[in-house]
Amino acid sequence: MAHDGLFITLEGVDGCGKTTQADMLVEELEASGREVVRMRDPGGTRLSEKIRLLLLDPANDDMCDECELLLYEAARAQLVKEVIQPALKRGSAVVCDRFFDSTYAYQAVARGISGNVVQTANELGCCGVVPDATLVFDISPQEALLRATSQGADRLESEGTLFQERVREGYAELAKRYPERIRIIDASGTKEVVRARMLGALRELLS
């Protein structure tokens, strides 16, 4: 989709710190005078937030992998059509906590659904909108999961460390496939150190 805005997505295993960095990126963009729309996927609209609750509720541990995939795509399509497309068309910067790369890493690589099937589903769910840049915050899944589950675990976090290891492998695969879009960010260290790495990776795009 042609647009005058800027679309940046942040990715990584659960507990990698991407949500904190998304907040910092929003502050940086707003300080430069941009209008910024901060979103999360799944979520961001009335319908998408309801789907998010279904996806993350530990009580829904009987959800099959195909149902999970389709729910993510449904939530994403609503978010894109209702919020992201209009924001980009009016020239805003959109910062989104997760997008379709998460679906490939989690549902294709970690769950084992055919990569071609997930890719086709992603094409439908994103409605033609592709990020200008994607930052993958890379950290040991063991350390990340300790952070993520310090106050309890949602349905995906409850899958454990081996699942998160496969998710990490999925992101590494995507970074090799799309080097022009995806940047791997070392997420170890203080949040200020990671912020500096993030802004360094985006320097050319933001200029």
C-alpha positions in Angstrom: 0.0 0.0 0.0 1.4 3.4 -1.0 1.4 5.9 1.8 3.1 9.0 3.2 3.5 7.6 6.8 6.1 5.5 8.5 5.3 2.0 9.8 7.7 0.4 12.3 7.1 -2.9 14.0 8.8 -4.4 17.1 9.2 -8.1 17.6 10.9 -10.8 19.7 10.3 -13.6 22.2 8.0 -13.0 25.1 9.8 -10.8 27.7 12.4 -9.4 25.3 11.7 -5.8 26.3 10.1 -4.7 23.0 7.1 -3.1 24.7 9.4 -0.8 26.7 11.4 0.0 23.6 8.2 0.8 21.7 7.3 3.4 24.3 10.8 4.9 24.0 10.5 5.0 20.2 7.2 6.7 20.4 8.7 9.4 22.6 11.6 9.9 20.1 9.2 10.2 17.2 6.9 12.6 19.0 9.9 14.7 20.0 10.7 15.1 16.3 7.3 16.6 15.6 5.6 13.5 14.1 2.1 12.4 14.9 2.5 8.8 16.3 -0.1 6.0 16.5 1.0 3.3 19.0 -0.6 -0.1 18.5 -0.3 -3.7 19.5 -1.1 -6.8 17.6 -3.4 -8.5 18.4 -5.4 -5.7 19.7 -5.9 -2.0 19.1 -9.6 -2.1 18.2 -12.8 -3.2 20.0 -13.0 -6.4 18.0 -9.3 -7.1 18.0 -9.0 -6.7 21.8 -11.8 -9.3 22.2 -9.9 -11.7 20.0 -6.7 -11.0 22.0 -8.4 -12.1 25.2 -9.4 -15.4 23.6 -5.9 -16.0 22.3 -4.0 -15.3 25.5 -6.5 -16.8 28.0 -4.8 -19.8 29.7 -8.2 -21.4 30.0 -8.3 -21.8 26.2 -5.5 -24.5 26.2 -7.6 -26.7 23.9 -7.4 -24.2 21.1 -6.0 -25.9 18.0 -3.1 -24.4 16.0 -5.2 -23.6 13.0 -7.8 -21.8 15.1 -5.0 -19.8 16.7 -3.6 -18.8 13.3 -6.9 -17.6 12.0 -7.8 -15.6 15.1 -4.5 -13.7 14.8 -5.2 -12.9 11.2 -8.7 -11.8 11.9 -7.6 -9.5 14.7 -4.8 -8.1 12.4 -7.1 -7.4 9.5 -9.5 -5.4 11.7 -6.5 -3.4 13.1 -5.1 -2.7 9.7 -8.4 -1.6 8.1 -9.7 0.4 11.1 -6.5 2.0 12.4 -3.2 1.4 10.6 -4.2 2.1 7.0 -6.0 5.4 7.8 -3.0 6.5 10.0 -0.5 5.8 7.2 -2.6 7.5 4.6 -2.6 10.7 6.6 1.1 10.6 7.0 1.4 9.4 10.6 4.1 7.2 12.1 2.7 3.9 13.3 4.6 1.9 16.0 3.2 -1.5 16.4 4.1 -4.1 19.1 4.2 -7.2 17.0 2.8 -7.8 13.4 2.9 -10.6 10.9 6.5 -11.7 11.6 5.3 -12.9 15.0 2.7 -15.1 13.3 5.4 -16.7 11.2 7.8 -17.2 14.1 5.1 -18.6 16.5 2.7 -20.4 14.3 4.9 -21.6 11.4 8.3 -22.3 13.1 7.3 -22.9 16.7 3.9 -24.5 16.1 4.8 -26.3 12.9 2.1 -25.1 10.6 3.3 -25.0 6.9 5.3 -21.9 6.2 3.4 -21.5 2.9 0.1 -21.7 4.7 1.1 -19.1 7.3 2.6 -16.8 4.6 -0.7 -16.9 2.7 -2.7 -16.2 5.8 -0.4 -13.3 6.6 -0.9 -11.8 3.2 -4.7 -11.8 3.9 -4.4 -10.6 7.4 -2.1 -7.6 6.7 -4.4 -6.3 3.8 -1.4 -5.3 1.8 0.4 -3.3 4.5 4.0 -4.2 5.1 6.3 -2.5 7.7 9.0 0.0 6.5 11.2 -1.5 9.2 11.0 -4.3 11.7 13.1 -4.5 14.9 13.6 -7.9 16.4 14.9 -7.7 20.0 17.1 -10.7 20.6 17.8 -12.1 24.0 18.1 -15.5 25.7 14.7 -17.1 25.9 15.4 -18.3 29.4 16.1 -14.7 30.6 13.2 -13.3 28.6 10.7 -15.9 29.9 11.6 -15.1 33.5 10.8 -11.5 32.9 7.6 -12.3 31.1 6.2 -14.7 33.7 7.2 -12.8 36.8 3.6 -12.0 37.5 2.0 -15.0 35.9 1.9 -16.5 32.4 -0.6 -16.2 29.5 -1.4 -19.1 27.2 1.6 -18.7 24.9 4.1 -17.9 27.7 2.9 -21.1 29.4 4.4 -23.1 26.5 7.8 -22.8 28.1 11.5 -22.2 27.1 11.8 -24.8 24.3 8.8 -23.2 22.5 10.4 -19.8 22.9 13.7 -21.2 21.5 11.9 -22.2 18.4 10.3 -18.7 18.2 13.8 -17.2 18.3 14.9 -19.5 15.5 11.9 -18.3 13.5 12.9 -14.6 13.8 16.5 -15.5 12.9 15.2 -17.2 9.7 13.1 -14.1 8.8 16.0 -11.7 9.4 18.1 -13.7 6.8 15.2 -13.7 4.4 14.3 -10.0 4.6 17.6 -8.2 5.5 16.4 -5.0 3.9 13.5 -4.7 6.4 14.4 -6.6 9.5 17.1 -5.6 12.0 18.2 -7.7 14.9 18.8 -5.7 18.0 20.8 -7.1 20.9 18.3 -6.7 23.8 20.8 -7.5 26.6 21.8 -4.6 28.9 19.9 -1.7 30.4 16.9 -0.2 28.6 18.9 2.9 27.8 21.7 0.8 26.1 19.1 -1.1 24.1 17.4 2.2 23.2 20.6 3.5 21.7 21.0 0.3 19.6 17.4 0.7 18.4 17.8 4.3 17.3 21.1 3.5 15.7 19.5 0.8 13.6 16.7 3.3 12.6 19.0 6.3 12.0 18.8 6.2 8.2 15.1 5.6 8.1 14.3 8.3 10.6 16.5 10.9 8.9 
